Amino acid sequence: MSNNTRLTPLEKIGYGLGDFASNVGFQSILILLPVFYTDTFGLSPAVMGTLFLVVRALDAIIDPAMGIIADHTNTRWGKYRPYLLWFSVPFALTMVLTYTTPSFGPTGKIVYASITYGLLMVLYTMVNIPYCALGGVITADSQERVSANSYRFFLATSAGVLIAALGPGMVKTLGGDDPKVGYTWTMAAFGVLAVIAFIACFALTRERVTQVSDEKGTLGQEITTLLRNDQWVIIAALFFVLLIGIVLRAGSAAYYIKWFAARPDLTAAFLTTGTVAQMIGASTASWFTARFDKVPSYILSQIIVGAGSIALYFTPAGNIALIMALYALINFFVQLGAPILFAMAADTVEYGELKTGRRVTGLVFSGALLMLKLGVAVGGWLIGLILAGSGYSGQAETQTPEAIKAILLSVTLLPAVAHLLLIPIVSLYKLNRKRCSEIRQQLDAKATAG
């Protein structure tokens, strides 16, 4: 096992560019895909919600398999970095296909959406799981991991800013009166950016941390190893619950500003406000954890997110300034927690290695991302269910009061419940800064003895 490497700012930027690339796709799914599917592609909300849920069921097989494959990969470039190079172009091309509307009937469109969205999720897995595992092997220093993840999420949310600020306008500019054409060309442009960023991440990072033992286990052994890691189980639960709340809010945001606030002209400004606040929030995570450690910082962020969401529920539709301010506050503290959570996930790798004698970095992150994507699936399914149950119609010029109330709940109180549930879960996490240092010392001693 290597020493606790201090990373240069350039390597942290390089590491962050990998998540910038991933989030060009992921943020478009959160921000644009629900509206694209219902208002442009032509799916009903119920079908859209079911599609999100069913396709994500594949992740239960694909994610753990990808984690194990990555852990068993050995190339001259390392275990995880090569995947950024190999699958960046297929990922970008599939983004374009997902946002292309074919001239099919209703059944044909459902089949097409299922295939393209499903393939996009598979390719996202094939680049993002090795990328996340990379964060566990570029340094063994717990606080450096928080710092690297702060760079990561600053750049990841900058992808969200691009999607929110430029996406709707690019669709209009590139497509004119035909948003179907606009979405396709917009995603083509974003796809090129994603490929460039993936290659930069590959070139600027290095894998340094190795396991004490090189022994490889069977699929059953490695999954058993993962499940014996009680601290990882806590992280998995956090990812699942968190993403339900995030997807409910982000996926409903465009509906909220259009129908509740009755300001569709502010859609880009509203979404951009949230993503810019996320960028700033991500950059402050290292400052908070250096002073309060990870768990207290995470609890504080969730309390503020919950309180801000409740306050947004009671904000009148006409008070745009307060709506913008509260939405910025919520997103600032949501993203402040993201680098902390991924750093905690990386810390569970060493904890599990000390406890079980096996290091399963890829599986730790693939399992965590599986729970993340299941949360995304449930959140997306809930949006479709809520909209369908309230009588929402993407083709209508007006919406019923029931539909508008459902949209309001999806942005405010329902996400608040999810964020407040995170507090008792994260309170069970025990890998504070002192404990992580002790674990690293014990693993280094084992490596020296070996």
N, C-alpha and C positions, 0 to 999 in steps of 0.2 A: 504494500500500500504506500502511496506517495505521501510526502509531507503536505502541510496545509498551504497550498500555493496561493499567493496573492495575485489576482488577475489584473492585467493592465486594462485601462479604459477601452483600448482598441479591441481587446478580446471580448470584453463585456458587450461592446456594441455589436461585434460580430455574432456573439451568441444571441443577442436580442433580435438581430435581423432574421433569424430562423423563425421566431414567433411572429414577426411582422409578416413574413410570407404566409405562414399558416393562417394568420388572422385575416388576410385578404379574403380567404375563403370562409373562415369561421364567422367573422363579423358580418359578411354578406348574408350568411344563413340566418344569423340572429336579427339583423336589421331589415334586410330587403326581401329575403326569400318568402316569408309569409304573405307580404303584400303582393309580390310578384305572382305567386301561385293563385291567390284569390282574385286579384284585380286585373291581371294581364294574361296569365297562362290560362285561367278559366276553371280552376278547381273549386269545388265548394269547400267551405271551412271544415266540414266534417271529414271529407276525403283528405284534405290537407293534414288535419290532425292525425288521422289514422296512418297516413303515409309516414309522417315523422316518427310515430311510435313503432310501426312494423319494421321499417328499414333499420332502425337502431337495434332491433332484436338481434341482427346479425353481429353486432359488436360483441355480444357475449361469447362468440366463438373467435372472431377475428382479432380482437384486442389482445387477449392473453396469448394467442398463437404468435402474434407479431412481437410481443415482448420477449417470448422465449426464443424466437428466431433471431432477434437482434442480440440477445445475450450470448447466443452461440455463434454469432458472426465473428470472423477474424480476418481482417484485411490489413494491408500495409497502412491504411488510413485510420484504422481503429474499428470498433464494433458498430458505432452508431452514426458517425459522420457520413459514411458512404451513401446511406439512404437518402440524404438530402440531395445528393447529386443524381442518383439513379431515378428518382420518382418525381422530381420537381416539374418536369415538362408534362408527363401524363396528368399530374394533378391540375396544372393550369388548363390543359385542353379540356378536361372533364368539367371544370368550372364553366367554361364557355358553353358546353353542351347542356349543362343543367339549366342555364338561363336562356336557352333557345326554345322557342315555341313552334312545334311542328304543326303542319296542317292536317291534323288527325281529328277524328271524332272524339267524344267524351271518353270512351273506353281506351282508345289508342293513346290519348294524352295521359291517362292514369298509368298505363303501362310504361310509356316513355319517361314520365316523371319518376316512377319507381326505379327504373333501370339507371337513369343518369344520376339521381340523388343517391342511390345505393352505391354506385361506383365512386362517386365523389367522396362518400364517407369511408370507403375502403382505402382509397388513395390518401385521404387525410390521415388515416390510421398509419399507413405505411411510411409517411414522412414525420408525423407528429409524435408518435411513440418513441422512435429512436431519438428525435430531437429532445424530447423531455428527459429521456434517460441521459442524454449528453450533459444535462445540468448536474447530474450526480457524479460525473467523472472528470469535469474540468477542474475541480478543486474539492478538497475534503474539509475546508473551513466553513463552518455553519454560517457565520456572519457574512463571509464572502459570497455564499450562496444567496443570501437575501439580497446583497448588493447586485449580484449578477442578474437575479430575477427582477430587481427593480428596473435595470436597463431593459431587460426582456419585455416587461409589461408596459414600460413607457413606449417602446417601439411597437409592441403588439397593439396598443390602443391607438397609436398613430395610424395604423391600418384602419382602425375603426373610424378615425377622423376622416380619412380619405373616402371611405365608403359612405359615411353620413353626409359629409360636406360636398363631395363631388359627385357621388353616385347618382342621386336624382337629377341633377343638372346635366350630367353626361348622358343619361338615358334620353333626356329631352333633346339635347344638342345632336347626339349621334343618330337618334331615331326620328327626329322631327315629330310628326303626328302619329308615328307608329312606335309605341314603347316596346313592342316585341323585338324590333330591330335594334332599338336603343340598348336594351338589356344585353343583347348578345355582344355588341361591339364594346360596351362598357366593361364587361367581364373579360373580353380579350385584352383590353389595355391593362386591367388590373392583373391578369394572369402573367403578362410579361414582367411586371414589377415583382411578382412572387418568385418567378424563376431566378431573376437576378439576385434577389435577397437570399434565397436558399443557397446559391452558389457562393455568395459572400460569406455566409455563416460557415459553410464547409471550409473555406479557405482561411478564415481568421481564427478558428478555434482549434484546440488540441485536447486529446483525451489523456489524462494523467493518472487517475485513481484506478488501481487494479485490486482484484480480490485477493485475500490471503491464500485461498486454495483455488486451483484451477479445475477442480473436479466438476464434471457436468452430470446433472441428474436427469431422470426421466421427467416427462410432463407431469405425472402424478406427484413425484417428489418435489418438483419446483413449486407447484400450486400449494402443496401442503406446507412447504417452507414459507410461502407468502401468508397463508392463513394463520400460521403460528405467530405471526408478527402482529401483536395486539395493537401497537401504535399505528401500523398501517391501516388496520380495520377502522380506527377512528378517522384517519385521513379520508378513507374511501367514503365513509358516511358524510363527512363534511362536503366533499365534492358533489355527491348526489343531491343533497338538500340545497346547497348553494346554487347549483345550476338550475334547479326548478324555479327559484326566485328570480335569478338573472334573466332567464329566457322569458318568463311571464312578463317582466317589465320591458325588456328590450324588444321582444316580438310584438308587444302591444303599443309601443311608443308612437309609431307612425299613425296607428288608428286613433290614439289618444289626442294627438295634436290636431288631427284632421277633424274628428267628430266631437270629442268632448270640448276642446278649446275652440273649435270652429275656426281654426287658422291653418288650413292646408298650405298657405303660402309660407308658413314658418317651419315646415317639416324639416328642411335641411338645417336651418338654424337651431332648431330644438335638438335634433339628433347630434349635431356637431357640438353643441353645448355639453351634452353628456359625455361624448368621447374625449373632448379636450380636458374636461374635469377628471376623467379616468387617467389620462396621461400624467397629469400633475399628481394625482393620488398615488400612482405606481412609483413615481420618483421619490416619494417621501417615506416609503416603507422601511428603507434601511435606517433612516433617522429615528423612526419610532422604535424599531426593534433594538437599536443600539442603546436606547434609554430604558425601555420597558420590557424587553424580551418579547418573544413571539406571541405567546398565548395572551398576555394582558393587552398587547396591541391589537390582536385580532378581535378580542371581546369588545374593546372600545369601538372598533370600526363597525361591528355589527349592531351595537346599541344605537349608534348614530344613524346608521342606514334604516333601522326599524323605525326610529322616531321620525326621521325625515319622510319616510313613506307614509306614515300615518298623517303627518302634517299635510302632505300633498293631497291626500284624500279629501281633506276639509277645505282645500283652497278653491275659491270660486273660479269658474271657467274663464271669466274675463280678466283675472289678475295675471296677465302674462309674465310680468316681471317676477312675481313670487313663484310662479310655476317654473320658470327658467332657473331661478336661484335654488329652489329645492331639488330640482332634477340634477343640477350640477353638484350640490352637496351630497346627494345620494350616490351618484356615480363616482365622486372623489373617494369616498370611503369604501365603496365596493371594490374599487381597483387597488386601494391601499392594502387590502387584505389578500389580494391575489399573489404577489411575490412571497408573502409570508407563508401562505398555504403550500406553494410549490417548494419552498425551502424546507418546510416541515416534512413534506413527502420525501425529499432527498435525504433528510436526516434519518428517516425510518430505514433506509437502505443499510446504513452502518449498524443501526440498532438490531436489525434482523440478522445481519452477518454475524454479529457478536453472539446473538442468542442461539442461532441455528448452525453456525459454521458455514453458511452458504450465502453468497452475494447474488441477488437476482434483481439487478438495477432495472433492466428493461421490463421485467414482469411487475415490479413495484409501480412503475409509471404506467404501464399498459393497463394494469388493474385499476389504478386511480382514474385514468382517462376513460376506462369503460364505465365507471360510476359517473364520471362527469357527463359522458354522452348519454347515459341512461337518464340522467337529470335533464339534459337537453331534450331528449325524446319525450319524457313525461311533461315537461314544460310546454313543448310545442303541441303535444296532444291536448293538453288542458286549454291552450289558446283556441284551438279548433273547436273543442267541446263547448267552451264558454260562449264563443261567438255563434256557433250553430244553435245552442240552446236559447240564446237571447234573440234569435231572428235576424242576425246580421246578414246583409247582402252586399257583396263587393261591387255589384253592378247598379245599386240603387243610388239615387241622388240625395236621399235623406235616410236617416236611421231612426228606429224606434227608441223611445226612452229606455226601454229594457236593454237594448243593445249598447247604448251609450253608457249606462250604469255598469254593464258587464265589462266594458273596456276600462272604465275608471277603476274597478276592483282589480283588474289584471295588472294595472300599473302601480297600484298603491298597496292596499291592505293584504292581498294575497301574497305578494313578494315579502311584505313585512313579516308575515308569519314564518316564512322560510328562513329569513335572516335571523330572527329571534330564536328559532329552534337551534341554530348553530352554536349558541352560547353554551348551553349545557353539554353539547357534544365536545366542543374544543376544550372544555374544562377538564376533560379526562386525559388530555394529551400531556405527557410528562417529560418530553425530551427538551428541557430548557437548555440554555447555553452551557451551564456547568455540566449537565449530564452528557451532552454531546461531546464536550472536551474529554471527559473521562472515557467515553466509548472510543474515541479516536486514539487515545493513549493506549488503551488495552489492545486495540487492533494493530497498532504500530508495534507493540511489544511482541505480539504473536508473529507478525511478519518478520521481525528481526530474529526471533527464536527459530523460525522456519528456515 
